[in-house]
Amino acid sequence: MDKPTTILLAEDEPALGQIIKESLETRNFEVLLCKDGEVAYEVYRKASPELLVLDVMMPRKDGFTLAKDIRAIDDAIPIIFLTAKSQTQDVVEGFSIGGNDYLKKPFSMEELIVRINNLLNRTKLQQSSSLLQIGHYKFNFPKQLLQYKEMDEVQLTHREAHLLYHLVKHKNQVLDRSLILNKLWGNDDFFNARSMDVFITKLRKKLSEDDSIQIINVRGFGYKLIC
């Protein structure tokens, strides 16, 4: 049997959250139910779910704020918003901050399941065509996998994958140090800069099978991927 797809569900109404969780679990989904946005963010960082279903109105951190925080470090994960709001500006805001779909309460479970499956299928199609070539390496950013020629795939960490993605997108150009620190670490202070240096060293090691690939430190500016 295929491994269940993991969905993070953030819903502060206990009864509704449990109904959604149990309904999705009968369809072979693994559901991580969280009752507020702050807990949901911590679970997201630890569990690496494959899709998010976020209630907009939640205590401590609302669904829109949670989505913004996640989009700052993850461009790819599908997000569905659940809301009792019906105003057009709320729908527009949801899509503008990176939501992929929007479902107004009350809704049927069948409709939610159809929308989840549609997003997952679309994501799989994007992943199948999203292999990036780095010298003799193939880099699957959505799955965070790196493969040298026909050797076994290497699993990257979330931050390694995002850092490498930005280096690839700016290959043979200087990747601005402050820009990437603010995007992936939240700010460009000294300690985060040292942390980024460590991740660069890790990426150099993982790309070391191909001598044509270099990640150069451009002092005072940032890094350049040459391949």
N, C-alpha and C positions, 0 to 999 in steps of 0.2 A: 504493500500500500504506500502511496506517495506520502511524504511528510506533509502534515497540515500547514496551510498558510497561516502565519501569525498576524493577527489584527490587534492593534491597540485601540480600545474603546474608552473614550473619556466622556462620562455621562454622570451628572451629579444627582439625577433622580434615581434612587436605588431600585425601585420597582421596574422602571423602564430599562435601566441598565442590565438588570438580571434577565429580563425578557429577551433583549437583543442578544446578550451573551449566550443564553441557552439555545435560541433559535439558530445562531450562527454555528454553534458547536454541533448541532444535528446535521449541518452541511459540511462537516469535516474541516472547520476552521478552528484554530486555537485562538482563544480570545483572552486578552489581558485587560481586565476591567479596572478603571481608575475613577475615583470620585471627584477629583479636582485637577486643575491644569498643572500645578507644581509637581504632584505625584506622577502625573502622566509623563512629564518631561523626563523625570528621573528614570522611569520604567523604559521610556523610549531609548535613552542613552545606554541602558544596560542590556536590553532584550533584542534590539535591532529588528523590530517588526517589519512586515512587508507592506502594510497599509494602515492608515490612521482613519478612525471615525471619531470626530470631535464635536461635542456639543458646544455651541457658541457661548451660551450663558452658563458659566461655572464660577464657583468661588475661588479665591486666591489667585488664579490665573485663568482668564477666559480663553475660549477656543481660538479666537483670532490672534491673541498675544502668543499663545502656545504655538500656533502655526508659524508665526513670524520667527520665533526663536528656533524652531526646527528647520525652517527654510534657510536660515542663516548658515547652517552647516550641512544641509541635505537638500539638494536640488531635485532629487528624483522620486522620493517616496510619494505615492498617491495619497491625497487627503480628501475626505468627504466631510462636509460640515452638516451638522444637524441643528435646526433652530426653529423656535416658535415664531421668530420674526418673519414678516412678510414684505417689508419695505424694500424697494428696488435698490436703495443705496447699500443696504446690508448685503444683498446678493453681490453687488458690484465689489464691495470691499472684500468679501470672501474670495472672489476670484482674483482680485488684484494683489492679494498677499500670497497667492500660490495655491489656493484651493483648486481641486480638479472637478469637484461636483458638490452639489448643494441640495439637501433634502429638507423640506419643510414639515414640521410636526403638525398634526399627526400623519404618520405614513404607514404603509403596509410593509411587513417584513419581506414579502416577495419583491417589492420594489427596491428595498435596500440591497437585497442579495443580488438582484440583477445588476444594479449599479456597481456593486463591489466586483462582481465577476467581469463586467465590461472593463473596469479600470485595470484589473489584474491582467486581463488578456492584452490590453493595449500596452501595458508595461512590458509584458513578455516579448511582444513584437518589437518594441523599442530596444530592449536588451539584446535581442538577436541581431540587430543591425547596428549596435553601438560599440563594436570592438574597435579600439584605438590601437594603431600600430606605433610602437616605439622601437626603432631598430628591428631586432629579431624577436622582440617581445610583443605579445598581444595583451592588451589591457581592457578588461571588462569593468568599466567604472560602476554601473549599477550593482553588479554582483561583487565588486571589490576583489577581483581576481586578476592575477598577473601570471602569464605563461611564457616561458622561453622555449621557442621552437616547439618540439613535441614532448617536452618534459612535463612533469606534473605541475598543476596549477598551484600557485602560492596565494594564500588568503591574506589580504591586506587588512589592517585595522581601518576603522571608519576615517580617522584623520589622515592616515597615510594615503588612502584612496583619494580623498578630496584634495590633498596637497599635490599629489601626482597629477590629478585631473587638471588642475590649474596650471601646472608646469607644462603639460602637454598642449593645452590650449594656447599657451604663449611660447611654444618651443622656438628656439633660436632668437627669442626676445628676452629682455630682462623682466622678470616677474617682480613687481614692486613689493618690497618687504613689508612695509606698513600696511598696504592694502590687504595682503593675504593674512597678516596677523590679526587685523581687525575683523576680517571675514570669518576665519576659522577658530581664532582663540578669543575673540571678543575685545581685545585691545592690544596695543603694540609695546607693552612695557618690557623691561629688561628680562624678567623671568620667562615671559612667553616667548621672547626672541630666542633665549637659550633653548627652550623646549623645541622651537621650530628647528634650530640647528641640529638637535638630536634626531628629529624626524627626517631631516635631509640626509643625515649620515645613514640612517636605516634604509632609505630609498636607494642611495648609492650602492649599498651592499646588495640589495635585492635586484638591482639592474647590472650587477658587475659581470655577468656572463657575457655581455656584449661590449667589447672594447670601444666600439664607436659611440657609445652613449656616455655623456658627461653631464653632471650637474655642477655648474661653476658658480662660485661665490663672487658676485660683483660687489666689491666692498663699497659700503655706503648706499647701495641701491637695492640689492636683492639677489635673486638667483636666476640663472639661465640654464635651461635644458637644451643640450646640443645633441642631435641624433640625425 
